[in-house]
Amino acid sequence: MELLVGARRITPSAIRRIAGGVTATLRGDALISLLDATFHGKGSVEVIGGDLDRRPMDVAAIEMSGGDTTVTLICSGPARTLM
């Protein structure tokens, strides 16, 4: 699985499925893109792949440890349809 943040495709260092969403480990520009989308309205966040494909996500938690940041993303609606 990957994340689609705005128009940018991001591959997390690690991603794990949890009930209702995923946890993703992000670093550097990937983390900054997600934070900008979440807190400054600069794009949406979606999961690409797996059973959550194209589902919009909301940030539920952010945990920092060393050089890694683990972000918990929870589904916020149905999968978007492709046009």
C-alpha positions as CSV (number, residue, x, y, z in Angstrom):
1,M,0.0,0.0,0.0
2,E,1.0,3.6,-0.6
3,L,-0.4,7.0,0.2
4,L,-1.7,9.6,-2.2
5,V,-1.2,13.0,-0.7
6,G,-2.7,15.7,-3.0
7,A,-1.2,14.7,-6.3
8,R,1.9,13.1,-4.8
9,R,2.4,9.4,-4.4
10,I,4.2,8.4,-1.2
11,T,5.7,5.1,-0.2
12,P,6.0,4.9,3.6
13,S,9.0,3.3,5.2
14,A,6.4,0.9,6.8
15,I,2.7,0.6,6.5
16,R,0.4,-1.6,8.6
17,R,-3.3,-2.3,8.3
18,I,-5.3,-1.6,11.6
19,A,-9.0,-1.7,12.3
20,G,-10.6,1.2,10.4
21,G,-7.3,2.4,8.7
22,V,-3.5,2.1,8.6
23,T,-0.4,3.2,10.5
24,A,2.4,4.5,8.3
25,T,6.0,5.4,9.2
26,L,7.1,8.5,7.4
27,R,10.3,10.6,7.1
28,G,11.4,13.9,5.6
29,D,9.5,15.2,2.6
30,A,6.8,12.5,2.8
31,L,5.9,13.6,6.4
32,I,6.0,17.3,5.4
33,S,3.6,16.6,2.5
34,L,1.2,14.7,4.8
35,L,1.3,17.5,7.4
36,D,0.7,20.2,4.8
37,A,-2.3,18.3,3.4
38,T,-3.7,17.7,6.9
39,F,-3.2,21.0,8.6
40,H,-3.0,23.5,5.7
41,G,-5.6,22.0,3.4
42,K,-3.1,21.5,0.6
43,G,-4.6,18.2,-0.7
44,S,-6.4,15.1,0.4
45,V,-4.9,11.9,1.8
46,E,-5.9,8.5,0.4
47,V,-4.6,5.0,0.5
48,I,-3.6,3.3,-2.7
49,G,-3.8,-0.5,-2.8
50,G,-5.2,-3.3,-0.7
51,D,-8.7,-3.4,0.6
52,L,-8.7,0.3,1.4
53,D,-7.8,1.4,-2.2
54,R,-8.9,5.0,-2.9
55,R,-10.4,5.5,0.5
56,P,-10.0,9.0,1.9
57,M,-8.2,9.1,5.2
58,D,-8.0,11.5,8.3
59,V,-5.0,11.8,10.6
60,A,-6.0,10.4,14.0
61,A,-2.6,10.3,15.7
62,I,1.0,11.3,15.2
63,E,3.8,9.7,17.2
64,M,7.4,10.8,16.9
65,S,10.4,8.6,17.9
66,G,13.9,9.4,16.8
67,G,14.0,10.0,13.0
68,D,10.7,8.3,12.4
69,T,7.2,9.5,12.7
70,T,4.3,7.0,12.9
71,V,1.0,8.4,11.6
72,T,-2.4,6.7,12.3
73,L,-4.8,7.3,9.4
74,I,-8.5,6.4,9.8
75,C,-10.9,6.0,6.9
76,S,-13.2,9.0,6.5
77,G,-15.6,7.7,3.7
78,P,-16.2,5.3,0.9
79,A,-13.7,4.7,-1.9
80,R,-13.7,7.4,-4.6
81,T,-14.9,6.3,-8.0
82,L,-12.6,6.6,-11.0
83,M,-13.9,8.7,-13.9
